[in-house]
Amino acid sequence: MTPRAKKRPDGRILMTARWVVGHKDGRHRLYENGEVVFEDGEVVFVGHGFPGDVARRLDYGYALIGPGFIDCDALSDLDTTILGYDNQPAWKKGRVWPRSYLEAGPYEMYTREELAFQKRYAFSQLIRNGITTALPIASLFYRAWGETVQEFEDAAKAAADLGLRAYLGPAYRTGNQLVEADGRIVTHYDEPRGLAELDAAIDFARRHDGAAGGLIRAMFAPDRIETSTAELLRRTAAAARELDIPVRLHCCQSKIEYDLVLAQHGMSPPEWLASLGFLDQRCLLPHGTVVSGSRLVDRPGRDLEIIRDSGASIVHCPLVSGRHGNAINHFGRYRTMGLKIAMGTDTAPPDMIMNLQVGMILSRTMAGNVGAVRSEDYYDAATIGGADALRRPDLGRLQPGSRADITVFDFDRPHSGQVIDPIQTMMLTGHGRDFSTVVIDGRFVMEDRAIPGQDEAADNIRAQKQFEGVMARYPERTLGHPPMNKIFSSSYPIERKGDAA
């Protein structure tokens, strides 16, 4: 598998800008008018006054050169958040399968070609937002059951073509939430199907881990804790230990999930995972918002301590959590407790900057204290935190020996305002689209906001058409099968051309 992204340039490349985020003595530091030098995919120098010869010097001016972001819950399909944003509750509005749909026989809502497009489209959006390492996530609501190996063969090709560093593995499950005719939410199980999907995911991992010159790595992705049986989780944990690869499981993200696990197993989600021997340093757990002691759980317990002591990482996704009226309580507290925290976007746009900004706002609000968290705390989580969760000391930081995953963030845009500190200004006025150049593994995968071979305008048109096709199928998967206009509300009355006056 050979990437079609630009080849690595020959010789040493020196990049300079008004600020550089380097890494020294275990933490980030700012170099004013600093330099970064890389060669053959590896950083060889960060600081001032590189003494060696270089093949090329690139001055980015009034900008910040920093490490790429690591997105441990990166959207890889067309985001349907907008469909549920003002249309609640989910079980009435087509985002939980009704039993009638299950009995009719769930089917794939997308063709292979559409799924391949979605991956490439989403991966290009990640690059445009300064994300250089991604662990994709997609909804299984539109699938016959789990994701397919075929789909992830195409995903691996798309990531390699674009030059994105990606951890890949098809999502699988042994259960699925259903809504009964009376509104009760239950879980339907098909364990043989889910275990067969796990076997296929293990085979995929063996074949793809380390592909594309190391850009493609494998992970296991059991979908959610409430759609997993004990046997699935035990076998997943054993396979992750054998292959020594990450495993990501959505956990502690909703009251429905928490209550289902408690009712079925007599334990909270972290308690149950610990009893299965599932938790260790390979585990990444989005979202960590609904735990013992949180505002939604009236039950004492040690959920956060269990996660911390296991070495697992919480994948913090504040933007998507906030859109659903939820938040961790709070980032500063979790950090003080010693929890490992990585970041995920889990929605569109995959604007990690906006994600970090919302996280800061929610954390300060939940704490009732403006000093509860600082800009560098969230920047660390999006870089060092993700690298540490993946056990990759060569990612998330710019220092000699690290991989050359480098971003250029511009401050010469009208909305940037005045700068006294580049990280603080990024957290106050920055946008994901302020990244102009992205280097991954020493390759320039985006320059001057252009990605080779990607027509952004044409892709947006195609994505909208595909999205409307999904909307048209919503009545099939909605309780009572109401028409579309009963599922999706409008902000204001709509008048269309030709309507009677």
Secondary structure, DSSP 8 states (H G I E B T S, - for coil): ----S----SS-EEEE-SEEEEEETTEEEEEET-EEEEETTEEEEEES---S--SEEEE--SEEEEE-EEEEEEE-S---HHHHSSS--GGGTTSSEEHHHHHH----SS-HHHHHHHHHHHHHHHHHTTEEEEEEE--STTSSSS--HHHHHHHHHHHHHHT-EEEE--EE-SEEEEE-TTS-EEEEE-HHHHHHHHHHHHHHHHHHTTBGGGTEEE-BEE-BGGG--HHHHHHHHHHHHHHT--EE-BBS--HHHHHHHHHHHSS-HHHHHHHTT--STTEEE-B--S-TTSTT--S---HHHHHHHHT-EEEE-HHHHHHTT---S-HHHHHHHT-EEEE---SSS--HHHHHHHHHHHHHHHHT-GGG--HHHHHHIIIIIHHHHTT-TTSSS-STTSB--EEEEE--SGGG---SSHHHHHHHH--GGGEEEEEETTEEEEBTTB-TT--HHHHHHHHHHHHHHHHHTGGGGSTT---HHHHS--SS----TT---
